[in-house]
Amino acid sequence: MDRDLESMHEMRTLVRQAKAAQAAMASLTQEQVDRIGAAVAQAGFAAAADLARSAVEDTGMGTVPGKTVKNQFNTKDLWEA
């Protein structure tokens, strides 16, 4: 399959999955949503350096330490604010 077509197919699949997740979350309580948000923030914080390394390798932009700090802020630090 052509790479562009493959990307479009992947995007459509991810959007369908996101819509299904959104519908499932619509019936959750605020406490349940908060627990999910906290877990996502903790997971992102724990993976901050690995994600930073991947971003620098993929784009050639920025530095791993700089992106690590950004990832940490945009996960746990922002959640706790």
N, C-alpha and C positions, 0 to 999 in steps of 0.2 A: 504494500500500500504506500502511496505517496506520503511523504513526511507531513505535508500540510494537511492532507485528508486525515491522517492518523492523529494529528494534533487537534483537529476539529472534532473528531470522534471522541477523543479523550476528554475534551472540554465539555461536550454535551453530556457525557457520562457523569462527570463530576458535578455538573449543574443539577442533573436529575437526583444524584445522591444528596446534594446539599438541600434541595427542596424537600426530599423525604425526611431528612434530619430536622429541618425547620418545622415541618408538620408534626413530627414526633415530639419536639421540644415545646410546642405550643401548649401542650396540656400539662407541662411540669409546673411545680410550685416554684416560687422565687428561691426558696431554700435549696431546692434541687438544682436550679440553674446556677446559683452561687457556688455550689459544690463542684459542678462541672467547670465553671470558670476558674476556680481556684486550682483544680487539677490540671487544666490546660496551661495556666500560668506557671505552675511548678514544673511541668514537663518541658515547657519552652525554656525556662531558666536553666534547668539541668542540661539541656542540649545546646545552650547558647554558643559555646565554643565550637562544637561540631558544625552547627548551622552556619556560623561565621566562616569557618574554614571552607565549607562547601560554596558559600556565596562568593568568596574571593576567588576560588578556583574556577567557578562557572563564569564569572563576569570579568575577572581581572581588575576589578575596581575595589578600592578601599584596602583596609588592613584587617587582619584577623583580630588583633586586640581591640581596634575601634569598633568593628562589627559585633564583637562579643559584648562589649559594654552596651552598645545599642540594643542588642537582643535581650540582655539582662534587664535593662530599663523598660523595654517594651513588653516585658512579660511580668515577672514577679513585682518589680518596683511599681509599675503602673497599676497593677491589680491592687496592691496594698495602699495606694494613694487615696 
